[in-house]
Amino acid sequence: MALLRCDFFSDVLELSTSMTVILPQATSAQIGLSGAVRSGEFPTLYLLHGLSDDDTTWLRRTSIERYVAPLGLAVVMPQVNRSFYADEVHGNRYWTFLSDELPAVARSFFRFSDRREDTFVAGLSMGGYGALKWALRQPSRFAAAASLSGALDVAGRERSGTWRPDLVDRVFGTTPVTGTGDDLMWLLDQTDPADLPALYVGCGTEDDLIEDNRSFVAAAAERGVDVTVDIGPGEHEWGYWDRAIQDVLAWLPVGR
């Protein structure tokens, strides 16, 4: 595998930002690791970080580079600060950056496929929310999308007042999230289930966000949306996510 920290300028954000990228490499002489490369352009996983993290955290807290090596899968890990992958009311347009600019910039730098069957998204916590939001809003883009310990009921948390008011105001402003493109439950109603990518929801039963995940799974079932559900013992911590991302990688239809 090749590992790069790519610093580049974003016209959407009007500032310099970073992404960490893992590129496939076919190898035969490495001790304890074998790499693979598929012919043509690379299948790509966009891997999203959580609220307190940045583009390096998946690499620093898990063995993601080792896990993807035999798959011939490229991984793009962008940096979006504490934005909830939204166009912030009092901040930057991180949704536009993620959904429009980032894939185009990444493909201009690297040999990434733009075919739906080669494109995947996953994330943890805030990034789990971002992954499913991206997949539900642009379903034709992805073959599969996975959330681990995702903050999947943003609208419900806003209504219940269980969020920090300063964070809600900065990102979403005073307009309620309910019934908007930032509300995953509402987004489930906006697309024919047959047009959606494969969806995966994993969460630990000791995680504070477990009810968010159960609410999303129930809402999806009510609407006839198939979801692969992996709920079992675990907390909101990196030991769980390091194990769970291996399950997600095994589930992804890479090369199928």
C-alpha positions in Angstrom: 0.0 0.0 0.0 1.0 3.6 -0.5 0.1 6.2 2.1 -0.2 9.9 1.4 -1.3 13.0 3.4 -2.5 15.3 0.7 -2.7 19.0 1.4 -4.7 20.9 -1.2 -6.8 24.0 -1.7 -10.6 23.8 -1.7 -12.4 26.4 -3.7 -15.7 25.5 -1.9 -14.2 26.1 1.5 -11.9 28.9 0.3 -9.0 27.5 2.4 -6.3 24.8 2.4 -7.4 21.4 3.8 -6.2 17.9 3.9 -7.1 14.3 3.1 -5.3 11.1 4.0 -5.3 8.6 1.2 -4.4 4.9 1.0 -3.6 3.6 -2.5 -3.4 -0.1 -3.5 -0.1 -1.6 -4.4 0.7 -5.1 -5.6 3.5 -6.5 -3.6 5.1 -9.9 -3.1 8.2 -9.3 -0.9 6.7 -7.6 2.1 6.9 -9.7 5.3 3.5 -10.3 6.9 1.5 -8.3 4.3 0.4 -8.9 0.8 -1.0 -6.2 -1.4 -3.3 -6.4 -4.4 -4.2 -4.1 -7.3 -7.2 -4.7 -9.6 -6.9 -3.8 -13.3 -8.1 -0.4 -14.4 -9.2 2.3 -12.0 -9.2 1.7 -8.2 -12.5 1.0 -6.3 -12.7 3.6 -3.6 -14.0 3.9 0.0 -14.7 7.3 1.4 -14.0 6.8 5.1 -15.4 9.6 7.3 -14.2 10.7 10.8 -16.1 11.6 14.0 -16.8 14.8 15.8 -13.5 15.1 17.7 -11.3 13.7 14.9 -9.6 14.6 11.6 -8.5 12.9 8.4 -5.6 11.0 10.1 -7.6 9.4 12.9 -8.8 6.2 11.2 -5.1 5.5 10.3 -3.8 6.3 13.8 -6.5 4.4 15.8 -7.0 1.3 13.6 -5.1 -1.0 11.2 -7.1 0.2 8.2 -4.1 0.2 5.9 -3.4 -3.5 6.7 -7.1 -4.4 6.4 -7.6 -3.0 2.9 -4.2 -4.2 1.5 -5.5 -7.5 0.1 -8.7 -5.9 -1.3 -7.1 -3.6 -3.9 -9.3 -0.8 -2.4 -8.3 2.8 -2.2 -9.4 4.8 0.9 -10.0 8.5 1.0 -10.3 10.1 4.4 -11.2 13.8 4.3 -11.2 16.5 7.0 -14.4 18.3 7.8 -13.9 19.5 11.4 -17.1 19.5 13.6 -19.4 20.2 10.7 -21.8 17.1 10.6 -21.0 17.0 7.0 -23.4 19.9 6.4 -23.3 23.3 4.8 -22.9 25.1 8.1 -25.2 28.1 8.7 -22.4 29.9 10.5 -19.3 28.3 9.0 -18.2 26.5 5.8 -20.0 24.5 3.1 -18.7 21.1 4.1 -21.6 19.2 2.5 -20.9 20.8 -0.8 -17.2 20.1 -0.3 -17.8 16.5 0.5 -20.4 15.6 -2.1 -19.2 17.7 -5.0 -15.7 18.9 -4.8 -13.8 16.2 -2.9 -14.6 13.3 -5.4 -13.7 15.4 -8.4 -10.4 16.6 -6.8 -9.5 13.1 -5.6 -10.1 11.7 -9.1 -8.0 14.5 -10.6 -5.1 13.4 -8.4 -5.5 9.7 -8.4 -6.7 6.8 -10.6 -10.1 6.4 -8.8 -13.1 4.8 -10.5 -16.3 6.9 -10.7 -18.5 3.9 -11.3 -21.2 3.3 -8.8 -20.3 -0.4 -8.3 -16.7 0.7 -7.3 -17.7 3.5 -4.9 -18.4 3.1 -1.1 -18.7 5.3 1.9 -18.5 4.5 5.6 -17.9 6.4 8.9 -18.1 6.4 12.6 -20.3 8.6 15.0 -20.6 11.9 13.2 -19.0 10.2 10.2 -21.6 7.4 10.3 -24.3 10.0 10.0 -22.4 11.7 7.2 -22.0 8.4 5.3 -25.7 7.5 5.4 -26.7 11.1 4.6 -24.4 11.1 1.5 -25.8 7.7 0.4 -29.4 8.7 0.9 -29.1 12.1 -0.8 -27.0 10.7 -3.7 -27.9 7.0 -3.9 -26.8 6.6 -7.5 -23.3 7.3 -6.5 -22.7 4.4 -4.1 -22.9 0.6 -4.2 -22.8 0.5 -0.4 -22.8 2.7 2.7 -22.0 1.8 6.3 -22.4 3.6 9.6 -20.6 2.6 12.8 -22.0 4.1 16.1 -23.6 6.8 14.0 -25.4 9.8 15.3 -28.3 8.8 13.1 -31.2 10.7 14.6 -30.0 14.3 14.5 -33.5 15.7 14.3 -34.6 13.7 17.3 -31.7 14.9 19.4 -32.4 18.5 18.3 -36.1 18.2 19.3 -35.2 16.6 22.7 -32.6 19.3 23.5 -29.9 16.7 24.1 -27.4 18.5 21.9 -25.2 21.4 22.8 -27.1 24.5 21.7 -24.0 26.2 20.4 -23.1 23.3 18.1 -26.7 23.1 16.8 -26.8 26.8 16.1 -23.5 27.0 14.4 -24.1 24.0 12.1 -27.9 24.1 11.5 -29.0 27.5 12.7 -32.5 28.1 14.1 -34.4 26.2 11.3 -35.4 22.7 12.6 -33.5 19.8 11.1 -36.7 17.8 10.9 -38.0 17.4 7.3 -34.8 18.7 5.7 -31.9 17.1 3.8 -30.0 16.8 7.1 -32.7 14.5 8.6 -32.0 10.8 7.8 -35.5 9.7 8.7 -37.0 12.2 6.2 -34.5 11.2 3.6 -35.6 7.6 3.8 -39.0 8.7 2.3 -37.4 10.6 -0.6 -36.1 7.7 -2.6 -37.5 4.4 -3.9 -35.9 1.6 -1.7 -34.9 -0.2 -4.8 -32.7 2.7 -5.9 -30.7 2.8 -2.6 -27.3 1.3 -2.2 -26.7 -1.5 0.3 -26.9 -0.1 3.8 -25.1 -1.3 7.0 -25.7 -0.1 10.6 -23.4 -1.3 13.4 -23.5 -0.1 17.0 -22.5 -1.3 20.4 -25.3 -1.9 23.0 -23.4 0.1 25.6 -23.0 3.1 23.3 -24.8 6.3 24.1 -26.0 6.4 20.5 -27.6 3.0 20.5 -31.2 4.4 20.5 -30.3 6.6 17.5 -29.3 3.5 15.6 -32.3 1.5 16.7 -34.6 4.4 15.6 -33.0 4.5 12.2 -33.2 0.7 11.7 -36.9 0.7 12.7 -37.7 3.7 10.4 -35.9 1.9 7.5 -37.9 -1.3 8.2 -41.2 0.6 8.2 -40.3 1.9 4.8 -39.2 -1.4 3.3 -35.5 -0.3 3.2 -33.2 -3.3 3.7 -30.4 -2.7 6.2 -27.7 -5.1 7.4 -27.8 -4.6 11.1 -24.9 -5.5 13.4 -25.8 -4.6 17.0 -24.0 -6.3 19.8 -21.7 -5.6 22.8 -19.6 -2.5 22.5 -19.0 1.1 23.6 -18.2 4.3 21.8 -14.5 3.7 21.5 -11.8 2.6 19.1 -11.5 -1.0 20.2 -15.0 -1.5 18.9 -14.5 0.5 15.7 -11.2 -1.3 14.9 -13.1 -4.6 15.1 -16.2 -3.3 13.3 -14.5 -1.8 10.3 -13.1 -5.3 9.5 -16.7 -6.5 9.4 -17.7 -3.6 7.1 -14.8 -4.3 4.7 -15.9 -8.0 4.5 -19.4 -6.9 3.8 -18.6 -4.4 1.0 -19.2 -5.8 -2.5 -15.7 -5.0 -3.7 -15.1 -6.4 -7.1 -18.5 -8.1 -7.3 
